[in-house]
């Protein structure tokens, strides 16, 4: 599950959850990339306030996604 809000062309991706029985199977990473792809495909921006999503983005540094990431004003 991924929770988000959308305002003024920016998705705030603020929470991910994987049921305990599915953790470690790669589902969260698949969900992450599908969400990132959706943002890119829609021409929007994304704010990664979910620590897991921020971690994946910082670790991978994928040039496809980086131009779409905006920093949170509270960061």
C-alpha positions as CSV (number, residue, x, y, z in Angstrom):
1,X,0.0,0.0,0.0
2,X,1.2,3.5,-0.8
3,X,-0.5,6.6,0.6
4,X,-0.2,9.9,-1.1
5,X,-1.8,13.3,-1.6
6,X,-1.8,15.4,-4.8
7,X,-1.8,19.2,-4.9
8,X,-0.6,21.7,-7.4
9,X,1.0,19.1,-9.6
10,X,3.0,17.5,-6.8
11,X,2.4,14.0,-5.4
12,X,3.4,13.8,-1.7
13,X,4.3,10.1,-1.3
14,X,4.1,9.9,2.4
15,X,3.6,6.3,3.5
16,X,4.2,2.7,2.3
17,X,3.1,-0.5,4.0
18,X,3.8,-4.1,3.3
19,X,1.9,-6.8,5.3
20,X,4.3,-8.7,7.5
21,X,3.8,-12.0,5.6
22,X,5.0,-10.3,2.4
23,X,8.0,-8.4,3.7
24,X,11.3,-9.2,2.2
25,X,9.8,-10.3,-1.1
26,X,10.5,-7.1,-3.1
27,X,6.9,-5.9,-3.2
28,X,7.7,-2.5,-1.7
29,X,10.4,-1.9,-4.2
30,X,8.0,-2.8,-7.1
31,X,5.4,-0.5,-5.7
32,X,8.0,2.3,-5.3
33,X,9.0,2.1,-9.0
34,X,5.4,1.9,-10.2
35,X,4.6,5.1,-8.2
36,X,7.8,6.8,-9.5
37,X,6.9,5.8,-13.1
38,X,3.4,7.1,-12.7
39,X,4.7,10.5,-11.6
40,X,7.1,10.7,-14.5
41,X,4.5,9.5,-17.0
42,X,2.1,12.1,-15.8
43,X,4.6,14.9,-16.0
44,X,4.2,15.7,-12.3
45,X,6.6,16.2,-9.4
46,X,7.0,14.1,-6.2
47,X,7.8,14.9,-2.7
48,X,9.2,11.8,-0.9
49,X,8.1,12.2,2.7
50,X,8.1,8.4,3.2
51,X,11.5,7.4,4.6
52,X,11.5,4.1,2.6
53,X,10.8,5.9,-0.7
54,X,13.5,8.5,0.1
55,X,15.9,5.8,0.9
56,X,15.3,4.0,-2.4
57,X,15.6,7.2,-4.4
58,X,18.9,8.2,-2.6
59,X,20.4,4.8,-3.0
60,X,19.5,4.3,-6.7
61,X,19.9,7.9,-7.9
62,X,18.0,7.0,-11.1
63,X,18.3,9.9,-13.6
64,X,14.8,9.1,-14.8
65,X,13.3,10.1,-11.5
66,X,15.6,12.7,-10.1
67,X,14.3,15.7,-12.0
68,X,10.8,14.9,-10.7
69,X,11.8,15.0,-7.0
70,X,11.2,18.1,-5.0
71,X,12.4,18.7,-1.5
72,X,9.9,19.0,1.3
73,X,9.9,22.5,3.0
74,X,10.1,20.7,6.3
75,X,13.3,18.8,5.5
